[in-house]
Amino acid sequence: MSGREGGKKKPLKAAKKATKEMDDDEMAFKLKQKEDQKALEALKTKAAGKGPLTGGGIKKSGKK
């Protein structure tokens, strides 16, 4: 083995990603997704405050 081959080899550099320009349709879609996500989070927090939906337990009939 020569001296240059020993040791840890450096990884190859990854090519930089090209910045993609978004058109109006993509911008509107991203904005709609963010709004939907915010609405979903709001619903989750609202639903977490309430108790279980079934609260009756065993129901008894009026007959004896």
C-alpha positions as CSV (number, residue, x, y, z in Angstrom):
1,M,0.0,0.0,0.0
2,S,1.2,3.4,-0.8
3,G,0.9,6.3,1.7
4,R,-1.9,8.0,-0.3
5,E,-4.3,5.1,-0.2
6,G,-4.4,4.6,3.6
7,G,-6.8,6.2,5.9
8,K,-10.3,7.5,5.4
9,K,-11.3,8.5,1.9
10,K,-13.2,11.7,1.4
11,P,-16.7,11.4,0.0
12,L,-17.5,12.9,-3.4
13,K,-19.2,16.2,-3.3
14,A,-22.8,16.1,-4.3
15,A,-24.0,18.4,-7.0
16,K,-25.9,21.5,-5.9
17,K,-29.6,21.3,-6.5
18,A,-30.9,23.8,-9.0
19,T,-33.4,26.2,-7.5
20,K,-36.8,25.6,-9.0
21,E,-39.0,28.5,-9.7
22,M,-42.6,28.0,-8.9
23,D,-45.4,29.3,-11.1
24,D,-48.7,30.7,-9.8
25,D,-50.5,27.4,-9.8
26,E,-47.8,25.8,-7.6
27,M,-47.7,28.8,-5.2
28,A,-51.5,28.6,-4.8
29,F,-51.4,24.9,-4.2
30,K,-48.7,25.2,-1.5
31,L,-50.7,28.0,0.1
32,K,-53.8,25.9,0.1
33,Q,-51.9,23.0,1.7
34,K,-50.6,25.2,4.5
35,E,-54.1,26.5,5.2
36,D,-55.6,23.0,5.2
37,Q,-52.8,21.9,7.7
38,K,-53.5,24.8,10.0
39,A,-57.3,24.0,9.9
40,L,-56.6,20.4,10.7
41,E,-54.3,21.3,13.6
42,A,-57.0,23.6,15.0
43,L,-59.6,20.8,14.8
44,K,-57.3,18.4,16.5
45,T,-56.7,20.8,19.5
46,K,-60.4,21.5,19.7
47,A,-61.3,17.8,19.7
48,A,-58.6,17.0,22.3
49,G,-60.3,19.2,24.8
50,K,-63.6,17.2,24.8
51,G,-64.1,13.9,26.5
52,P,-65.2,10.7,24.8
53,L,-68.1,10.8,22.5
54,T,-70.0,7.9,24.1
55,G,-70.9,8.9,27.6
56,G,-74.1,6.9,28.3
57,G,-72.6,3.7,29.5
58,I,-75.2,0.9,29.9
59,K,-78.6,2.1,29.1
60,K,-81.5,0.8,31.1
61,S,-85.0,0.5,29.7
62,G,-87.9,2.2,31.5
63,K,-89.7,-1.2,32.1
64,K,-89.4,-3.0,35.4
